[in-house]
Amino acid sequence: MPQPKVVTLSNVHVHSRPRGSAEFLPKDFSNVTKLADTMIWNPAVDGILWGESRQDDSGSHGGERHLDADEVLYLISGAFRLSLELDDGRGEIPVKAGEAVIVPQGIWHRLLIDQPCHYLFFGGGRTEIRHRG
């Protein structure tokens, strides 16, 4: 049996497979397909990709959506509003430390940072990201 590896979570992504072993992956954003107004990042995972993030300011992109699965965000510290583009218009959900929210697959969203945030994210597969403009 291999020796368990200890890493700094902010430096890696974790790939949890539906069956079998989990693995640490380098944070690699190179597998990107550029389209006219968006780009699609494909981490090429079979299962859940998760990790830790810190964010002091609202994202510089025009929103993102996850093409293959829902995303779960768990806020460790800080505060943000989850801005969603829903069929009946835009909505915002305030999230504070200790709370979690599920972002449904395919819904355009963006984090609006109210206080510097430290959070965990759990999702799967490809992410489409809008260019700001």
C-alpha positions, 0 to 999 in steps of 0.5 A, a space after each residue: 500500500 502506498 504511503 499517504 501523501 500530505 499536501 497544501 490544499 491551496 496548491 492542488 485540486 483533488 480528483 475523487 473518482 466515483 469508484 477507486 482511488 482519489 488523487 492530488 492534481 496540480 492546478 492546471 488550467 491549460 486545457 482550454 477551448 477558446 470560443 467567441 465570447 467564452 472559453 471552456 476549461 476541461 480538467 478531464 476528470 471522471 468524478 468530482 474535482 474539488 479544492 480550496 480557494 481564497 478570494 478577496 474581490 469579485 471575479 473578473 470574468 462575466 460569469 461561469 457555468 458548470 457543464 457536467 455537474 452541480 457545484 457545491 460551495 462551502 464558505 469557511 470564512 468571509 461573506 459573498 453573494 452568489 449571483 445567478 442568472 435564472 430563467 425568470 431573471 437574475 437573483 442573489 443569494 447571500 452566503 456567510 461563513 459556515 454555510 454551503 450552497 449548491 449551484 445547479 449544473 448549467 446555471 450562469 453564476 458569479 461570486 460577488 465578494 462582500 468580505 474576503 472569502 476562504 471556501 471549498 468547492 466541489 464539482 465535476 467536469 467542464 466549466 464554461 467561462 464568459 469573457 468580461 466585456 
